């Protein structure tokens, strides 16, 4: 029993220390209500490449390229590259991309099928045919994305301000289809409000989420090295470990398609969960070490981008860079840390150990009484004492768990309502009664996520494409937003 008590206390201390990782999020939540970073007008229009990994995306790839061609940014400064990756025979992704003016490479490698491997192949093709430095910055989009007409201009403002990695406002083109699509849409916008806005305002590192981001060519000077199931997490962690900030531009808006089928959603969430676990094992140690030892990576990165030596940066600036990188490493560790898995595991362990303590305590008492009062008194005390102790323990844990789950559910409902209210001008038109239903069902997004994380822990997961069938353009999106009442 003494060992059980020690283990419980150790776990509680561990959880208390880990909770420090998430304390800054309280500040982010409050700051994100009011603040976001704004960028001045750009002095220069930079040259960009757009990278798109597409598998069996013949229905939507043309609409993405159309939205890129319709930008209010000089077309000669934007080159679209598509990799038609392991497409089925007869699929017209490559044909449609070329017809819209994109440079398209085709890849067939059944052994390496993640989006990360497709991007790695595409980057090497660009290196071979153009050179990485031929473009100052690189955008990454998915084939189902649509860009608002000023997207590149707004992102160029961030890039021109010196930001090396920038993410953007992720909206949903099929927000009102059903509760599944709406849950994804609310999730992306919740991240905008609770994470991106504040981190960017404080000049820290937020996280990219798969698509709709821009980075400097120097990031991939040694190639694209992020090939796991969730290449975005690995990219973020590696960038922060190397001293890069990840900024956010609230004015740069794009749209993407969300799943509407629960089976597809579960498949995607399990893949995400497996990738998140991989990202933690691959980068968690590096981020943890950079909380304590940075080797001046942030100042070296800044010096490299300016073409000077790190020693030429003022000592005060180097000191601030060092402090910021330590904090960003701690903060990014909270992003890759598998919180739901650890929380579930520790809760089960603590429940079992406390049950052992209660049962063991009851047996110890009944053993003493049996030695004094013999069998008759033992038979009276043992069942009632043992049973009542266990029953009270189970009842207390069950009630506490129910209250905790109910509280989280209500918080997520309110979060959904908050997003619909605060982002009402940017969300496509949805009937009011649907919004109420979407708020009520929004907490299921977290439930599915937690369940997916547990499944991913034991399941072998392979990357499979998510079908995209919402073949609409920005004209339709603008009509939806124009019809809002």
Secondary structure as UniProt FT lines:
FT   HELIX           2..18
FT   HELIX           19..22
FT   HELIX           24..31
FT   TURN            32..34
FT   STRAND          48..54
FT   TURN            58..60
FT   HELIX           61..69
FT   HELIX           75..77
FT   STRAND          78..85
FT   TURN            89..90
FT   HELIX           93..99
FT   TURN            100..101
FT   STRAND          103..107
FT   TURN            110..111
FT   HELIX           115..129
FT   HELIX           132..134
FT   STRAND          137..142
FT   TURN            143..144
FT   STRAND          146..147
FT   TURN            149..150
FT   HELIX           151..160
FT   TURN            161..162
FT   STRAND          165..172
FT   TURN            173..176
FT   HELIX           179..191
FT   HELIX           192..196
FT   HELIX           197..201
FT   TURN            202..203
FT   STRAND          213..216
FT   HELIX           217..220
FT   TURN            221..222
FT   TURN            229..230
FT   HELIX           231..241
FT   TURN            242..243
FT   STRAND          246..256
FT   HELIX           262..292
FT   TURN            295..296
FT   HELIX           297..306
FT   HELIX           310..312
FT   HELIX           315..336
FT   HELIX           339..422
FT   TURN            423..426
FT   HELIX           432..458
FT   HELIX           474..482
//
